Every structure is written in structure tokens, then in C-alpha cells.
Amino acid sequence: MTYTVIYTARARRDLRKLPAEAARRLILAIAGIREEPYQHVRKLAGFSGTPVYRFRVGRYRAVLTIEDEQLLILVLEAGDRSSIYR
């Protein structure tokens, strides 16, 4: 089963701020986890309700949620690891 990837407006804005090559690598890597997303992400602590995960591509991170009922990966934020968790 393949998940659908949706980017929030904030995630799209974050990707536009990244260097072009980094944004391209991040987008391609996120598309590559659509088959088995849980093998590639780590759960973030401190969020109640829907679990939030991080996905790592080099020094860049994507913060996302995974909804199994709708087969959906929702990308919330993207950015450099030094500033993404603030």
C-alpha cells in the first residue's frame, strides 16, 4: 500500500527557503518512503494527540505526521536540523 504525500503551506514555504539541491533531495527522499514510512522516521517526544515524526536527509529534517486510515503522509515543516525543532 502506497501513502500519499501532502505538503502544508508552511512546508512548501520552508522548502523554498532551502538551497535548491537540498530541497530537491528532501522531496525525492520523502517520495521514496511512501511504501514503508515507519521504517524511515523517528517519533518526536512532546506531542500529545497525533504522533509527530522526523525524517532525516543529511543535515536537513522534515517534520511529518502519518495517518494510516487515509494512507497519508502530511509534511508539516522542513529545514536545517539546527533550526527545525524550535
Stockholm file with secondary structure:
# STOCKHOLM 1.0

chainA/1-86         MTYTVIYTARARRDLRKLPAEAARRLILAIAGIREEPYQHVRKLAGFSGTPVYRFRVGRYRAVLTIEDEQLLILVLEAGDRSSIYR
#=GR chainA/1-86 SS CCCEEEECHHHHHHHHHSCHHHHHHHHHHHHHTSSCGGGTEEECSSCCSSCCEEEEETTEEEEEEEETTTTEEEEEEEEETTTTTC
#=GC SS_cons        CCCEEEECHHHHHHHHHSCHHHHHHHHHHHHHTSSCGGGTEEECSSCCSSCCEEEEETTEEEEEEEETTTTEEEEEEEEETTTTTC
//
